[in-house]
Amino acid sequence: MSRAKARIILAVISVFLFLTSAAGAVEEKRSTLEDQTSLAVTIYNQDLALVKDQRKVKLDSGPNRLACRDVSALIRPETALLRSLSHPEDFFLIEQNFDFDLLTPQKLLEKYVGKNVQVIKSHPQTGAETTLDARVLAANGGVVLRIGDRIETGIPGRIVYPDVPENLRDRPTLVTLLNSGTDKPQQLELSYLTGGLSWRADYVAELSPGDDSLDLSGWVTLTNQSGATYGDARMQLVAGDVHRAEEVMMDYGVMETRAMVKAEAPRMAEEALFEYHLYTLDRPTTIRENQTKQVALLNASAIPVKKEFLLKGSDYYYRSSYGDLGQKLKVGVYVEFENREEAGLGMPLPKGIVRVYKKDSAGGAQFVGEDRIDHTPKNEDIRLKLGDAFDVTAAKKQTVFEKKADYGPYEYVFESAYEIKLKNAKKETVTVKVMEPMPGDWKVLTESHPHAREASGTAVWEVPVPAEGETVLTYRVEVRF
């Protein structure tokens, strides 16, 4: 073993013994938000955030007990790392304790079970106060006190405590036993993972009058329920599915109240990070405890859009006789656009909900549908289902079903024919995409409109339907199992 290693080990042992012995107890030094010089927060999609909190602190040379106040109430203590950026020499940690048992009247009472307090009673007429010595016997589901030679339930006055127990804190606090190699002020960085911070992307799109383009704006919504405020923080967001090891996490309690605050419109810079994407707000921002904040992600105009009417079938009726397959069937309405630079976008889009609006004849924007997108890389297509068409409907029936051959228990040949009547009540012609999933080995024998084999098990017909008219698609197919 080298001398340097031996020196460090001996120093750690001696500091630990010194700090944990009654004779070697040192006064606790507190670090608050007033010491904070820099703060960076990276928020992930899965209720997880990385906090890097830099503070300027003056420690004694040698053993120290440092209490870092105002850390997240949902900190994962096992991930906490405190290090000295300015004087790393002989700076090392001995022990860490996370005090999350916060000071409340009930908690204070519970800590004094079995101990003496004072009860101050006021005379109802004169207001004169009387002080009585009491012992707290129980504080679970009510208060039980011994006052003199009698037992009383409830609180006959106000309770006065001699002191606040050391393990009760008014704010979540990380207490660290450490050794410092200097007594000069130094820059410390506390980094840790925490729950209670989350973000999501929301998008607003407005369709053009002809449904052939749209304007798209994206917002990032940040929610802080971690029990701490992050002031003037460098905010970064990671989009992607980061793997996390399963573990049992302690529930430190989550604040439930939310306040909505809408920020100005800073933009997000984007870059690749490993197999994910990192978005960085272009200026520091503050997200307070129990607050929701929105910041701008993107703005793009006149993105070309393809609108589609889609009627999707099923494969079950190619195996047996069914007859009528439905009247006034819903035809889905979709819009599709490209996430490309030439289309006005061209940046990785975090998963979220896209809400689509369109202006009515009076110029008011009306909601026409929404859909959820997954993380979408650059140069990928985005397809949204907005709803079902009101003026475009379909009626479908099976006109023929025949069992043409039976070669054994695992090989059958069926032949069936279909009629799909498409109706259009609009004042303009529409094209309906009819998508039929075909089971087994199949081929189309006859058809009124040409089909395309979109995939090995899918036949697609593009059927134009005239304004205020109808078109009938017929086809006959053979399937083999």
C-alpha positions as CSV (number, residue, x, y, z in Angstrom):
1,M,0.0,0.0,0.0
2,S,1.3,3.4,-0.9
3,R,2.0,6.0,1.7
4,A,-0.6,8.4,0.2
5,K,-3.3,5.7,0.4
6,A,-2.3,4.9,4.0
7,R,-2.4,8.5,4.9
8,I,-5.9,8.9,3.5
9,I,-7.2,5.8,5.2
10,L,-5.8,6.9,8.6
11,A,-7.3,10.4,8.1
12,V,-10.7,9.0,7.3
13,I,-10.6,6.7,10.4
14,S,-9.5,9.5,12.7
15,V,-12.0,12.0,11.4
16,F,-14.8,9.4,11.7
17,L,-13.9,8.6,15.3
18,F,-13.6,12.2,16.1
19,L,-16.9,13.2,14.7
20,T,-18.8,10.3,16.1
21,S,-17.4,10.5,19.7
22,A,-19.2,12.6,22.3
23,A,-16.0,14.5,23.1
24,G,-15.3,15.3,19.4
25,A,-18.8,16.7,18.5
26,V,-18.4,19.7,16.2
27,E,-20.9,22.5,15.7
28,E,-23.1,22.1,12.7
29,K,-22.5,24.6,9.9
30,R,-25.5,25.5,7.7
31,S,-25.5,26.2,4.0
32,T,-28.6,27.9,2.7
33,L,-29.8,29.2,-0.7
34,E,-27.9,32.5,0.2
35,D,-24.7,30.5,-0.4
36,Q,-25.8,29.3,-3.8
37,T,-23.7,30.5,-6.8
38,S,-24.9,28.3,-9.6
39,L,-27.8,25.8,-10.2
40,A,-28.4,23.4,-13.1
41,V,-31.3,21.0,-13.4
42,T,-31.7,18.3,-16.0
43,I,-35.2,16.8,-16.1
44,Y,-36.0,13.5,-17.7
45,N,-39.4,12.1,-18.9
46,Q,-39.8,9.6,-16.2
47,D,-40.3,11.7,-13.0
48,L,-36.5,12.0,-12.6
49,A,-34.2,15.0,-12.5
50,L,-30.5,15.6,-12.0
51,V,-29.7,18.6,-9.7
52,K,-26.3,20.2,-9.6
53,D,-26.2,22.8,-6.8
54,Q,-23.0,24.9,-6.4
55,R,-22.5,26.9,-3.2
56,K,-19.7,29.0,-1.7
57,V,-19.1,27.7,1.8
58,K,-16.4,28.4,4.5
59,L,-15.5,25.3,6.4
60,D,-13.0,24.6,9.2
61,S,-9.8,22.9,8.3
62,G,-10.3,19.3,9.4
63,P,-13.6,17.7,10.5
64,N,-16.9,19.4,9.7
65,R,-20.6,18.7,10.0
66,L,-22.3,20.5,7.1
67,A,-26.1,20.8,6.7
68,C,-27.1,21.7,3.2
69,R,-30.6,23.1,3.5
70,D,-33.3,23.4,0.8
71,V,-32.5,20.3,-1.1
72,S,-35.3,18.4,-2.8
73,A,-37.7,16.6,-0.4
74,L,-37.7,13.7,-2.9
75,I,-33.9,13.4,-3.2
76,R,-32.5,10.0,-3.6
77,P,-29.9,10.2,-0.9
78,E,-27.8,7.3,-2.2
79,T,-27.1,9.3,-5.4
80,A,-25.9,12.5,-3.6
81,L,-22.3,13.5,-4.2
82,L,-20.7,16.5,-2.5
83,R,-17.3,17.6,-3.8
84,S,-15.1,20.6,-3.6
85,L,-14.4,22.3,-6.9
86,S,-11.9,24.9,-5.7
87,H,-10.0,23.0,-3.0
88,P,-10.3,19.2,-3.6
89,E,-7.1,18.4,-1.7
90,D,-7.9,16.4,1.5
91,F,-11.7,16.9,1.0
92,F,-13.5,13.7,1.6
93,L,-16.9,12.5,3.0
94,I,-17.4,10.3,6.0
95,E,-21.1,10.1,6.4
96,Q,-24.4,11.5,4.9
97,N,-27.8,11.8,6.5
98,F,-30.9,13.0,4.8
99,D,-33.3,14.7,7.4
100,F,-36.8,14.7,5.8
101,D,-38.8,14.6,9.0
102,L,-40.0,18.2,8.8
103,L,-41.1,20.4,11.7
104,T,-44.8,20.6,12.2
105,P,-46.9,20.9,15.4
106,Q,-47.9,17.3,15.3
107,K,-44.3,16.1,14.6
108,L,-43.0,18.2,17.5
109,L,-45.6,16.7,19.8
110,E,-44.7,13.2,18.7
111,K,-41.1,13.8,19.4
112,Y,-41.9,14.8,23.0
113,V,-43.8,11.6,23.9
114,G,-42.3,10.5,27.2
115,K,-40.8,13.9,27.9
116,N,-41.9,16.9,29.9
117,V,-43.5,20.1,28.5
118,Q,-45.4,23.0,29.9
119,V,-49.1,23.8,29.4
120,I,-50.3,27.4,29.6
121,K,-54.0,27.8,30.4
122,S,-55.8,31.2,30.2
123,H,-58.7,32.0,32.6
124,P,-61.8,32.5,30.5
125,Q,-63.0,35.7,32.4
126,T,-59.8,37.4,33.5
127,G,-57.3,36.1,30.9
128,A,-54.8,35.3,33.6
129,E,-52.4,32.6,32.5
130,T,-51.4,29.6,34.6
131,T,-48.4,27.4,33.7
132,L,-48.6,23.7,34.5
133,D,-45.9,21.1,34.1
134,A,-47.0,18.1,32.1
135,R,-45.6,14.9,30.6
136,V,-46.7,13.7,27.1
137,L,-47.9,10.1,27.3
138,A,-49.2,9.7,23.8
139,A,-49.8,11.7,20.6
140,N,-51.3,9.0,18.3
141,G,-54.8,9.9,17.3
142,G,-55.1,12.4,20.1
143,V,-53.0,13.8,23.0
144,V,-52.7,12.1,26.4
145,L,-51.0,14.2,29.1
146,R,-50.1,13.6,32.8
147,I,-50.6,16.8,34.7
148,G,-49.8,16.4,38.4
149,D,-51.7,13.3,39.6
150,R,-54.3,13.2,36.9
151,I,-54.4,12.1,33.2
152,E,-55.9,14.4,30.7
153,T,-56.8,13.9,27.0
154,G,-56.8,16.7,24.6
155,I,-54.8,19.9,25.0
156,P,-56.2,22.1,27.9
157,G,-54.2,25.1,26.7
158,R,-51.2,25.8,24.6
159,I,-48.1,23.7,24.9
160,V,-44.6,25.2,25.4
161,Y,-41.6,23.1,24.4
162,P,-38.1,23.6,25.8
163,D,-36.4,23.1,22.4
164,V,-36.7,21.7,18.9
165,P,-35.3,18.1,18.6
166,E,-32.2,17.9,16.5
167,N,-33.7,15.5,14.0
168,L,-36.6,17.8,13.1
169,R,-35.9,20.3,10.3
170,D,-37.9,23.1,8.9
171,R,-36.7,22.3,5.4
172,P,-35.4,19.1,3.8
173,T,-31.7,19.0,4.8
174,L,-28.7,16.8,3.8
175,V,-26.2,16.6,6.7
176,T,-22.7,15.5,5.7
177,L,-19.8,14.6,8.0
178,L,-16.6,15.5,6.0
179,N,-13.0,16.6,6.2
180,S,-11.8,19.8,4.6
181,G,-8.2,20.5,3.8
182,T,-8.6,24.2,4.2
183,D,-10.5,26.9,6.2
184,K,-10.7,29.2,3.2
185,P,-14.0,29.8,1.5
186,Q,-14.5,27.1,-1.2
187,Q,-16.8,26.2,-4.1
188,L,-18.8,23.1,-3.3
189,E,-21.0,21.2,-5.7
190,L,-23.8,19.0,-4.5
191,S,-25.3,16.7,-7.2
192,Y,-28.1,14.3,-6.8
193,L,-31.1,12.6,-8.5
194,T,-34.6,13.4,-7.4
195,G,-38.2,12.6,-8.1
196,G,-41.0,15.2,-8.2
197,L,-39.7,17.1,-11.3
198,S,-41.3,16.3,-14.6
199,W,-41.8,17.7,-18.1
200,R,-44.0,17.1,-21.1
201,A,-44.3,18.5,-24.5
202,D,-47.5,19.9,-25.9
203,Y,-48.1,21.1,-29.4
204,V,-50.7,23.5,-30.9
205,A,-51.3,23.3,-34.7
206,E,-53.6,25.4,-36.8
207,L,-54.8,24.1,-40.2
208,S,-55.0,26.3,-43.2
209,P,-58.5,26.9,-44.8
210,G,-57.7,24.3,-47.5
211,D,-56.3,21.8,-45.0
212,D,-53.1,21.6,-47.1
213,S,-50.8,23.2,-44.5
214,L,-50.5,24.0,-40.8
215,D,-48.7,26.3,-38.4
216,L,-47.2,24.4,-35.4
217,S,-46.0,25.7,-32.0
218,G,-44.5,23.5,-29.3
219,W,-44.5,24.1,-25.5
220,V,-42.7,22.4,-22.7
221,T,-44.6,22.2,-19.5
222,L,-42.4,21.8,-16.4
223,T,-44.0,20.6,-13.1
224,N,-42.2,20.9,-9.7
225,Q,-43.6,18.8,-6.9
226,S,-40.2,18.0,-5.4
227,G,-40.5,20.1,-2.2
228,A,-37.8,22.6,-3.3
229,T,-37.5,25.8,-5.4
230,Y,-34.9,26.0,-8.1
231,G,-34.1,29.6,-8.7
232,D,-32.3,31.0,-11.7
233,A,-31.4,27.5,-12.8
234,R,-29.9,26.4,-16.1
235,M,-32.7,24.2,-17.3
236,Q,-32.2,21.2,-19.6
237,L,-34.6,18.5,-20.7
238,V,-33.8,15.0,-21.9
239,A,-36.1,13.4,-24.4
240,G,-35.9,9.6,-24.6
241,D,-36.5,6.5,-22.7
242,V,-33.7,6.2,-20.1
243,H,-33.4,2.8,-18.6
244,R,-33.6,2.7,-14.8
245,A,-32.9,-0.2,-12.5
246,E,-36.0,-1.3,-10.5
247,E,-35.8,-0.5,-6.8
248,V,-38.0,0.2,-3.8
249,M,-37.9,3.9,-3.2
250,M,-38.9,5.6,0.0
251,D,-41.9,7.9,-0.2
252,Y,-40.9,11.2,1.4
253,G,-44.3,12.7,0.5
254,V,-45.3,14.8,-2.5
255,M,-46.9,18.2,-2.3
256,E,-50.3,18.3,-4.0
257,T,-51.0,21.9,-4.7
258,R,-50.2,23.3,-8.2
259,A,-50.0,26.8,-9.4
260,M,-49.9,27.6,-13.1
261,V,-47.4,30.2,-14.3
262,K,-46.8,31.0,-17.9
263,A,-43.4,32.3,-18.8
264,E,-42.2,34.4,-21.6
265,A,-41.1,32.7,-24.7
266,P,-37.5,31.6,-24.5
267,R,-36.4,29.0,-27.1
268,M,-34.9,25.6,-26.7
269,A,-31.6,24.6,-28.2
270,E,-31.3,21.0,-29.1
271,E,-28.4,18.5,-29.3
272,A,-27.8,14.8,-29.4
273,L,-26.9,13.1,-26.0
274,F,-25.9,9.5,-26.2
275,E,-29.1,7.8,-27.7
276,Y,-31.3,10.6,-26.5
277,H,-31.9,14.3,-27.3
278,L,-31.1,17.2,-24.9
279,Y,-33.0,20.5,-25.0
280,T,-31.5,23.5,-23.2
281,L,-33.4,26.7,-22.3
282,D,-31.6,29.7,-23.6
283,R,-31.7,31.6,-20.3
284,P,-31.8,30.7,-16.6
285,T,-35.3,30.3,-15.2
286,T,-36.9,29.7,-11.8
287,I,-39.4,26.9,-11.1
288,R,-40.9,27.3,-7.7
289,E,-42.1,24.6,-5.3
290,N,-45.6,23.4,-6.4
291,Q,-45.5,25.3,-9.6
292,T,-46.1,24.5,-13.3
293,K,-44.3,26.6,-15.9
294,Q,-44.5,26.6,-19.7
295,V,-41.7,27.6,-22.0
296,A,-41.6,27.7,-25.8
297,L,-40.0,24.8,-27.7
298,L,-40.5,25.6,-31.4
299,N,-42.5,27.6,-33.9
300,A,-43.0,26.7,-37.5
301,S,-45.3,28.0,-40.2
302,A,-46.9,26.8,-43.5
303,I,-45.9,23.1,-43.0
304,P,-47.3,21.1,-46.0
305,V,-50.0,18.7,-44.9
306,K,-51.6,15.7,-46.5
307,K,-55.1,15.0,-45.4
308,E,-56.5,11.5,-45.6
309,F,-59.9,9.7,-45.3
310,L,-59.3,6.2,-44.1
311,L,-61.6,3.2,-43.9
312,K,-60.0,0.3,-42.2
313,G,-61.3,-3.3,-42.4
314,S,-60.7,-6.5,-40.5
315,D,-59.4,-10.0,-41.5
316,Y,-62.1,-12.1,-39.7
317,Y,-64.7,-12.0,-42.5
318,Y,-62.3,-13.6,-45.0
319,R,-62.6,-16.9,-43.1
320,S,-66.4,-17.3,-42.9
321,S,-69.8,-16.2,-44.2
322,Y,-71.0,-12.9,-42.7
323,G,-73.3,-11.0,-45.1
324,D,-73.8,-7.4,-43.9
325,L,-70.7,-6.0,-42.3
326,G,-72.0,-2.6,-41.3
327,Q,-73.9,0.5,-42.3
328,K,-72.8,4.1,-41.9
329,L,-69.3,3.0,-41.0
330,K,-67.0,5.7,-39.7
331,V,-64.3,7.0,-42.0
332,G,-61.3,8.2,-40.0
333,V,-59.7,11.6,-40.8
334,Y,-55.9,11.9,-40.6
335,V,-53.4,14.6,-41.4
336,E,-49.7,13.8,-42.1
337,F,-46.7,16.0,-42.4
338,E,-42.9,15.6,-42.5
339,N,-40.5,16.6,-39.8
340,R,-38.0,18.0,-42.3
341,E,-36.1,21.3,-42.6
342,E,-37.6,21.8,-46.1
343,A,-41.0,21.5,-44.6
344,G,-40.3,24.1,-41.9
345,L,-39.4,21.8,-39.1
346,G,-36.3,19.5,-39.0
347,M,-35.7,19.0,-35.2
348,P,-36.2,16.0,-33.0
349,L,-39.7,16.3,-31.4
350,P,-40.3,15.0,-27.8
351,K,-43.4,12.9,-27.3
352,G,-46.5,14.7,-26.4
353,I,-50.0,15.7,-27.5
354,V,-50.7,17.7,-30.7
355,R,-53.9,19.7,-30.5
356,V,-55.2,20.9,-33.8
357,Y,-57.4,24.0,-34.5
358,K,-59.0,25.5,-37.5
359,K,-60.6,28.9,-38.0
360,D,-64.3,29.1,-38.7
361,S,-66.0,31.5,-41.1
362,A,-65.9,34.3,-38.5
363,G,-62.2,33.9,-37.9
364,G,-62.4,32.1,-34.5
365,A,-60.1,29.1,-33.9
366,Q,-62.1,25.9,-33.2
367,F,-60.7,22.7,-31.8
368,V,-60.9,19.9,-34.4
369,G,-59.0,17.0,-32.8
370,E,-55.9,15.8,-31.0
371,D,-53.5,12.9,-31.1
372,R,-50.4,11.8,-29.2
373,I,-47.0,11.5,-30.9
374,D,-44.0,9.5,-29.7
375,H,-40.5,10.8,-29.7
376,T,-40.0,11.6,-33.4
377,P,-36.5,11.9,-34.9
378,K,-35.7,14.4,-37.6
379,N,-36.8,13.4,-41.2
380,E,-39.6,11.2,-39.9
381,D,-43.3,11.5,-40.8
382,I,-45.9,12.6,-38.2
383,R,-49.4,11.2,-38.6
384,L,-52.3,12.4,-36.5
385,K,-55.8,11.0,-36.3
386,L,-58.2,13.9,-35.7
387,G,-61.5,12.1,-35.6
388,D,-64.1,10.6,-37.9
389,A,-65.7,12.3,-40.8
390,F,-69.2,13.5,-40.5
391,D,-70.0,13.8,-44.3
392,V,-68.1,10.7,-45.5
393,T,-69.6,7.3,-44.6
394,A,-69.4,3.7,-45.8
395,A,-71.6,0.6,-46.0
396,K,-69.9,-2.8,-46.4
397,K,-71.3,-6.2,-47.1
398,Q,-70.0,-9.6,-48.1
399,T,-71.7,-10.7,-51.3
400,V,-70.1,-14.1,-51.9
401,F,-68.4,-16.7,-49.6
402,E,-67.3,-20.1,-50.9
403,K,-65.1,-22.8,-49.5
404,K,-63.1,-23.8,-52.6
405,A,-60.9,-26.5,-51.3
406,D,-60.0,-28.5,-48.2
407,Y,-56.6,-30.1,-48.3
408,G,-56.4,-31.2,-44.7
409,P,-56.7,-29.9,-41.2
410,Y,-54.3,-27.0,-41.8
411,E,-54.9,-26.0,-45.4
412,Y,-58.1,-24.3,-46.7
413,V,-58.9,-22.1,-49.7
414,F,-61.8,-19.6,-49.4
415,E,-63.1,-17.3,-52.1
416,S,-65.2,-14.2,-51.1
417,A,-66.5,-11.0,-52.7
418,Y,-67.3,-7.7,-51.1
419,E,-69.1,-4.5,-51.9
420,I,-68.2,-1.2,-50.2
421,K,-70.5,1.8,-50.9
422,L,-68.8,5.1,-50.1
423,K,-70.9,8.2,-49.7
424,N,-69.8,11.8,-49.7
425,A,-72.1,14.7,-48.6
426,K,-69.4,17.3,-49.1
427,K,-69.5,19.9,-51.9
428,E,-66.1,18.7,-53.1
429,T,-64.7,15.4,-54.3
430,V,-62.8,13.4,-51.7
431,T,-60.5,10.3,-52.0
432,V,-61.1,7.5,-49.5
433,K,-58.3,5.1,-48.7
434,V,-59.8,1.6,-48.1
435,M,-57.3,-0.6,-46.2
436,E,-58.1,-4.3,-45.9
437,P,-55.9,-6.6,-43.9
438,M,-55.8,-9.9,-45.8
439,P,-55.1,-13.2,-43.9
440,G,-52.9,-16.0,-45.2
441,D,-51.8,-16.3,-48.8
442,W,-54.1,-14.1,-50.8
443,K,-54.7,-12.6,-54.2
444,V,-57.4,-10.3,-55.7
445,L,-59.3,-12.0,-58.5
446,T,-61.5,-9.2,-59.7
447,E,-61.9,-5.5,-58.7
448,S,-63.7,-2.4,-59.7
449,H,-60.7,-0.2,-58.8
450,P,-57.0,-1.1,-58.8
451,H,-55.5,-2.1,-55.5
452,A,-51.9,-1.8,-54.2
453,R,-50.2,-4.4,-52.0
454,E,-49.1,-2.0,-49.2
455,A,-47.7,-4.8,-47.1
456,S,-47.6,-8.6,-47.3
457,G,-50.9,-8.8,-45.5
458,T,-52.6,-5.5,-46.6
459,A,-54.5,-4.4,-49.7
460,V,-55.2,-0.8,-50.3
461,W,-57.6,1.0,-52.7
462,E,-57.6,4.7,-53.4
463,V,-61.2,5.5,-54.2
464,P,-62.4,8.9,-55.4
465,V,-65.9,9.8,-54.3
466,P,-67.6,12.7,-56.2
467,A,-69.2,15.7,-54.4
468,E,-72.6,14.9,-53.0
469,G,-72.3,11.5,-54.6
470,E,-71.2,7.9,-54.0
471,T,-68.8,5.3,-55.4
472,V,-69.1,1.6,-55.1
473,L,-65.9,-0.5,-54.6
474,T,-66.3,-4.2,-55.4
475,Y,-63.6,-6.9,-55.3
476,R,-63.3,-10.7,-55.1
477,V,-60.4,-12.3,-53.3
478,E,-59.0,-15.8,-52.7
479,V,-57.3,-16.6,-49.5
480,R,-55.3,-19.7,-48.6
481,F,-54.4,-21.0,-45.1
